[in-house]
Amino acid sequence: MNKIGCTVLFAAAMQVQSAPAATIFTDRTAFMAALSALSDVSIVTEGFESDAVWGPSRNSIVSPGSAPSITSQGLTWRSNLAGGEIATGTGPAVFGSYGFYALPHGNTSDSRNVNCDAFPDDPPADSVCWQNDGWLISSESGESLYAFGGWVVSNTGGGAKITFLLDGADVSAELPDNPDNVQRDGIPLVPYAQPIFVGVIEEAGFGTVEVRELSGQDNHAQYIFGDQFTIAVDRANTPPTSRCRQAGFWC
C-alpha cells in the first residue's frame, strides 16, 4: 500500500539510496509536513510523561530504576543491547519532565576481554568494541510503522552520531561504496546536551526501528538520549486514543 498521498519535496530531507529506501529528516517542520501526506496511518506522540505507564523506568541517583521494556500507546520500547534495559529521567528531558535512554548505554565494558584499548584508531566495523548505544521500537500488535522522529541529545563530547535501522537495515548504507554502513556514517549530534531533531519516513513500512549511536567505543563512550517522538502506525487496530496529552505535554 502506498502511504504517500502526494509528492512532497524538502531541502531539509535527504533521500538515502539504501535498502530499505528511506527519507531522513533533520528538520521537524519538514518531517511533520511529510507526515501529513501519509494516508491510512494513526499518529502516536510519546513524551514519556505518564507515571502510570513509565513509572517502572524512572531513574535517578536517589531512586534508581529501569525496565526491560515498556509498552505505551501500543508501541514497545526496549534497549538494542541484549539483556539491556531502558530508563527515563529528568536530566535528558527536552520537553516536559522526562527523557528516555538505554541503560546501560550499549556495550560499555570490555566484557569479552577483547582488549579494546589495543586499537589505535577505530576497531573493525563488526567489532564488539563499538558501544552501539540505542533503542528499539515496534508495534505491540505487529502493525507496520511508517514514520519515526524525535529529539535526540548527547551529553558527551563531540563525535556522537546516529543512524536508523529499519528491520535491521541501516538507512545510512550506500551501495556500492558503503554496504551495510561499514563506514559507520550517521547524523552528527551537537555535543554537550544540545538536542537536534531526527526522523525517518519509509512509505513501504517497517516492523521495527532502531536508533543507534555509531561513534562511541568501549574506551571512548558516547551517550544518547531521546524525547518527544512522533510515530506513524498502520491505522488498522490502532487505538483511537493514541494522541495522549498530560499537563501540556505529549505523554
N, C-alpha and C positions, 0 to 999 in steps of 0.2 A: 504494500500500500504506500502510495506517495504521500508523505506527510507535509510536503511543502505546498501551500495553496497558491503561491505566486513566487516569482523570481525576485530575490532581494539581494542587492549588491551593497557592500560596505567596504570603505577603505580600511577600516579597523579590523576587518575579518580576514583571516589568512586561510586560503584553501590549501590543504595538505594532500599531496598525492601519495597515498598510502593505502593500506588495507586494514580497516575499512576507510573509505573516503569520507573524511570528516572536515568540518569547518571549525577552526579555533578562533575564539574571540578574546581580546584583552580590553574591550570596551563594553561596559554594561549596557549602555544605551543601544548599541548595535545588536548586542545579544538579545535584549528584550524585544527589539523590533523584529528580528528574525524569528524569535519565539512566537510572536503574534501571528506569523504566517503559517505556523504549523496547524494542521487540521486533525480532528479526532483525537485530541490529547487532553488530559487534565493536568493542571499546573499545581505542583506541590512546592511550597516555600517553607524551608526549615531554618529556624534560628536557634534551636537548642534551649529555648527558654522554659519549656514546660517541665516543672519539677515532677509532676505525676509520671511523665514518660522518662525523662532524662535523669531523675534523681539518683539512680544507682551509679551513674557515671560521674557525679560531681566530685571534683578532686581539688584539694588544697593542702597546704602544709599541715594545718591543724586538723583537717578531716580528710584523709586520703580516701580515694575511691576510684573505681574503674569497673568496666563491664566487658565481657567477651563480645557482646553485640547488643544493639538496641534497635527495635523496630518502632518507627514513628511514622504515622500517616501512610502506612502501607509500604514503607521503604526500610530495608535493613542496612544498618551501618556497622562496619566492623573493620578491624585492622587488616592491612595487607600482609602482615607478618604472621606466619603460622604460630599459633599459641599466644599471639599478642592480644592486647585489649584496647579499648577506646576510653577516652575520658573527656569531660567538659570542665572548664574552669573560667574564672573571671579574667585572668591575665590575658588570654588571647582573644577576648571579645572585641569584635569590630563594631557591632551594633548590640544594644541590649546589655545583658549581664554575663553571657556565657559564649565561649568559643569552643571549638572541637579539635581533638587531636588524637593520634595513636599513642598508646603507652605500652611498652617503651616506643621511642621514636625509631622504629625499624631495628635493624641489626646494629646495636651499639656496643657490642662486646665481641672480642675475638674468641667466641666460644668453641670454635672448631680448631683452634691453635694453628691457624694458617700463617701467623706472623705478618699481619697486615702492614706493620711498620717497615717491612723489608722492601716495599715498592717505593722507589724514589719519586715516581710520578703517579699516574693513575694505574690502578690494578686492571687486569684484563676485564673485558666487558661482562663476562659471566662470573666474575669473582664474588665469593661470599663476603669480601671486604667492603663492598658497596653497602651503604646503610639502607637505601630504598625506603625512607620514611614515607608513610602514606596510609590510605584507607580505601576500602571497597564499599560500593553501594549497589544494591539490587532491589528489585521488587519482591516483597514477601510472597506474593501470589504468582510470580512469574511473568507479569506483564512486561512488555518491552518498554525501554526508556528511549527517548529521542533527543533530549537536551539535558545538560547538566552544567551549572555555572554558579560561581560564588566568589567570595573574597578569601584570598589566601595570604598568609603573612609568615615571615620568618623572623625569629628573634636572635639569630646568629649573624655572624659577619658575612660580607659579600661572597657570592658564589652559589647560593641556593638557586635551583631552577627546577621546574616541574613539567610533567607531561601527563597526558591522559592515556590510559589503556582501556579500550573498549572490547569487551570479551577477550581480553588478553593481548590484543593487537595494539601496538604503540602508535598513536596518531602522528608522532614526530618522525617516524621512519620515512625515508625517501628512497625509492628504487631508481637506479641500481646502486647509488653511491652509499646509502646508509640503511641497508636492510635490517629490519628488527631494531632499528635505532642503536646499533652497536657503538655509535659515536656519542650516545647519551646526550643528544641535543634536546633542549627544552626551553620553556619560557622563563627568563630570568626574573627573580624576585628582588625587590628593593631590600637591602639589609636593615636589620635592627627595627623590626616592628612597623614597617610602612606597608599597609595592605594594598594589594592590587586585585583587580577583578580578572578572573579567567573563566572561560566557558567553552563548551563543545556542543555542536549540533550534528547529528547523523540521521538523515531522513530515512535510512533503511532500518534504523532501530538497533538496539543492543541490549543484552541481558544484564551485564554488569559494567560499571565504570570504576576504574581505579585512578586515584590521584597519587602520583609518585614523584618524590624528590629524586634528582638524578646526580647531584654532585657530591653529596655527603658520603664520607667513608668512615670506616670503623675508627680510624685515628684522626679524622677531621670532620666531625659531625656537623650536619645541617638539620635544623628542626623546622617543621612546617606546622601551621595551624590553619583552621578554616572557620568561616562563619557566613551566615545568611545566604544559603544556597537555594537556587530555583531549579526545579527538575520537571521535565515534561514526561508524563507517563501515558501509555495507551489508555484511552478512556474506558475501555471495557473493564468492568468490575472495580473501577477506581472509586473510593468513597467520595461522595459529593461534598464532604466537609474537608477536603484536602487543603484548602486555604484557611489556615488557622492563625488567629491573631490574639495576642495577650499583652495587655499594658502597652499598646502601641508598637509592639514588635512582633514579627512573624515567629511562630513557635515551631 
